[in-house]
Amino acid sequence: MKDSYMIFVILAVLATPLLPLFLRSKCPSCGKRKLEKMGTETIESAELNKTYITKYRCHACLKHFEQEKSGQLKEAAAPEALESV
């Protein structure tokens, strides 16, 4: 009985470094788990409402996405493209 618990503990310890791979979000474009969170911006309006926009980048298809609060991911222009305009 104690041996089965030890096997479970060893497997849990070995699987711990792999957890970030399983917890990543899927890219809505290519479906792979390669989304990287770039950062969160806080936009304050005149009515003292705060809007949080989180930016993501997919390493597989190289597309950029935005998420307003906890809504759905929407495709956005690359930050480099916005700076050149």
C-alpha positions as CSV (number, residue, x, y, z in Angstrom):
1,M,0.0,0.0,0.0
2,K,2.8,2.4,0.9
3,D,4.6,1.6,-2.3
4,S,1.6,2.7,-4.5
5,Y,1.6,6.1,-2.6
6,M,5.3,6.6,-3.2
7,I,4.9,5.9,-6.9
8,F,2.1,8.5,-7.1
9,V,4.3,11.0,-5.3
10,I,7.3,10.4,-7.6
11,L,5.0,10.8,-10.7
12,A,3.6,14.0,-9.3
13,V,7.1,15.4,-8.7
14,L,8.2,14.4,-12.2
15,A,5.1,16.0,-13.8
16,T,5.4,19.3,-12.0
17,P,7.8,20.9,-14.5
18,L,5.4,20.0,-17.3
19,L,2.4,21.8,-15.8
20,P,3.0,25.2,-17.6
21,L,2.8,23.4,-20.9
22,F,-0.6,21.9,-20.0
23,L,-2.0,25.2,-18.6
24,R,-1.2,27.4,-21.6
25,S,-4.2,28.6,-23.7
26,K,-4.8,27.3,-27.2
27,C,-4.3,29.7,-30.1
28,P,-7.7,30.4,-31.8
29,S,-6.0,30.5,-35.2
30,C,-3.8,27.4,-35.3
31,G,-5.1,25.5,-32.2
32,K,-1.7,24.9,-30.7
33,R,-0.8,25.6,-27.1
34,K,1.8,28.2,-28.0
35,L,0.2,31.5,-26.7
36,E,2.5,33.7,-24.7
37,K,1.1,36.5,-22.5
38,M,2.8,39.8,-23.5
39,G,1.3,42.0,-20.9
40,T,-1.8,43.8,-19.6
41,E,-2.8,47.4,-20.1
42,T,-5.1,49.3,-17.9
43,I,-7.2,51.9,-19.7
44,E,-9.2,54.4,-17.5
45,S,-12.2,56.2,-19.0
46,A,-13.7,59.5,-17.9
47,E,-16.4,57.7,-15.8
48,L,-13.6,56.1,-13.7
49,N,-14.2,52.7,-15.3
50,K,-11.1,50.6,-15.8
51,T,-10.7,48.3,-18.8
52,Y,-8.0,45.7,-18.8
53,I,-6.7,44.5,-22.2
54,T,-4.3,41.6,-22.2
55,K,-2.1,41.0,-25.2
56,Y,-1.0,37.6,-26.4
57,R,1.4,36.3,-29.1
58,C,1.3,32.8,-30.7
59,H,4.8,31.3,-31.3
60,A,3.5,28.8,-33.9
61,C,1.6,31.1,-36.3
62,L,3.2,34.4,-35.1
63,K,-0.2,36.2,-34.8
64,H,-1.1,38.7,-32.1
65,F,-4.3,38.7,-30.1
66,E,-6.1,40.9,-27.6
67,Q,-8.5,40.0,-24.8
68,E,-10.6,42.6,-23.1
69,K,-11.2,41.7,-19.4
70,S,-12.1,38.0,-19.5
71,G,-13.7,38.0,-23.0
72,Q,-12.7,36.1,-26.1
73,L,-9.4,36.5,-27.9
74,K,-9.6,38.8,-30.9
75,E,-6.9,39.1,-33.5
76,A,-4.9,42.3,-33.3
77,A,-2.2,44.1,-35.3
78,A,1.4,43.4,-34.4
79,P,2.9,46.0,-32.1
80,E,5.7,46.7,-34.6
81,A,3.1,47.5,-37.3
82,L,1.4,50.0,-35.0
83,E,4.7,51.9,-34.3
84,S,5.5,52.4,-38.0
85,V,2.2,54.2,-38.7
